[in-house]
Structures are given as structure tokens and as C-alpha cells.
Amino acid sequence: MNVRERGTFAEKTSQGRMMKSSEDVVVGKKSRAKCLLHNWVEERATASLDKEENIHKRGHKGILTLDFLSKFQGVSAVKAAFTPPRGPGVREKGIREELLKKQLYETIGEKVLEEFNFIPSSTEYVSSAKRDYDVEGFESTIPPPSQEHDYRNEEAITFWSDNHDKITGVSAVRTRDTPFKKNCTFSTPISEQLFEDMPRTLEPDPRTCTRYS
């Protein structure tokens, strides 16, 4: 017998011993299923307790509950633990507030629907001259002057001629008998105004030789 045949014979012999030792465990009149040698020791120790053949498939009875006629509840652990929030069961707001909110919702809803379903009016193609000036029944008349004016000698009265002193740094008024004019002192380079008078200063009156106060 060579080495290979000896190994095969030893394996068959050991398997036969394990099968024989496992088949020796009998519960009632029937033998248990085939198992390993180490599990056979445990089966023999619990043979008096496990008398059913399919105990490994169906499991032991009476571990979870002793009421075998009770039915399963159709609620999982997640549904039982995480239930939806519930109200207090009593009125939290008054009837007047609920009616007011309902009215506001309806009013705002109607306005929103009007904005979405807005029907634009037909466009009227009219020029600004015809709309503002060419009005039917309107006659343009020049009002008579309240007094006689000489445009060659009188100074024109404008908004800035009356309010030039309220804005600082815009224009320099040197005399009060000259018309209001623009001034570029604020934008003139310093090198070009070294030999000029200081801005915002009044010139002397040649008639009295005194400065305007």
C-alpha cells in the first residue's frame, strides 16, 4: 500500500467513526442528522431537551412568548418608535382668527390669479405731442406781462441767481452787481493760479473803495 492509498484509507476510517458516533445519538426512536464530532458531544448533552427532529429549522418554543395563540402586530419597530406628531387635541386658535386668515388667503389668491391671468389692454399709438399738446379745445395764449422789462439792461433771474450762495465750492461770486457766471477755479491747476486772487473773496467796490461785506 503506497502513501496515497494509506491517506485515503485513513480518511475513510475517520469519517466512518464520526458517522457512527453521530448516529448513536437517538432521541426517542429516530436517529439525529449527521454532524461533526464536536457537535455530536453537544447534541448528546441536550438530547433530553431537544426531542423534536426539526428543532434547528423551527426553533425553540416559549423563548419570546408563552402565548402561542397570539397574533403578530402589523407595526414595525421603526413605526412604533417614530410616530408622526400629533396635535394637542384642543383648539389653539380662535374662530375669529381662523376666519380672518381664510379671508386673507382668498383675497391674496384672487389677486395672484388676476396677475397671472392679466389681459393687457389694446395699445393706443399716440405720440407725446398729440397726447400732451394737441388737445382738442385747448388754445395756447401768452399771459400779459406784469411790468415792462428791458432784456438788454436787466439781469436774467434764474434759480441759481437766487440760490448761488447756498452751494459752497461750486462757483465764486466776486461782486454782487455782476451777473451770475460759471467759474472754473476748482479745476484750474495750481501752477496757473499762483498770481491770481484767492477764490471766494469779494472784490473792492470802486465807488467806495471798500470790500463787500
C-alpha positions, 0 to 999 in steps of 0.5 A: 500500500503506497502513501496515497492509498494509506491517506485515503484509507485513513480518511475513510476510517475517520469519517466512518467513526464520526458517522457512527458516533453521530448516529448513536445519538437517538432521541426517542426512536429516530436517529439525529442528522449527521454532524461533526464530532464536536457537535455530536458531544453537544447534541448528546448533552441536550438530547433530553431537551431537544426531542423534536427532529426539526428543532434547528429549522423551527426553533425553540418554543416559549423563548419570546412568548408563552402565548402561542395563540397570539397574533403578530402586530402589523407595526414595525419597530421603526413605526412604533418608535417614530410616530408622526406628531400629533396635535394637542387635541384642543383648539389653539386658535380662535374662530375669529382668527381662523376666519380672518386668515381664510379671508386673507388667503382668498383675497391674496389668491384672487389677486395672484390669479388676476396677475397671472391671468392679466389681459393687457389692454389694446395699445393706443399709438399716440405720440407725446405731442398729440397726447400732451399738446394737441388737445382738442379745445385747448388754445395756447395764449401768452399771459400779459406781462406784469411790468415792462422789462428791458432784456438788454439792461436787466439781469436774467433771474434764474434759480441759481441767481437766487440760490448761488450762495447756498452751494459752497465750492461750486462757483465764486461770486466776486461782486454782487452787481455782476451777473451770475457766471460759471467759474472754473477755479476748482479745476484750474491747476495750481501752477496757473493760479499762483498770481491770481486772487484767492477764490471766494473773496469779494472784490473792492467796490470802486465807488467806495473803495471798500470790500463787500461785506 
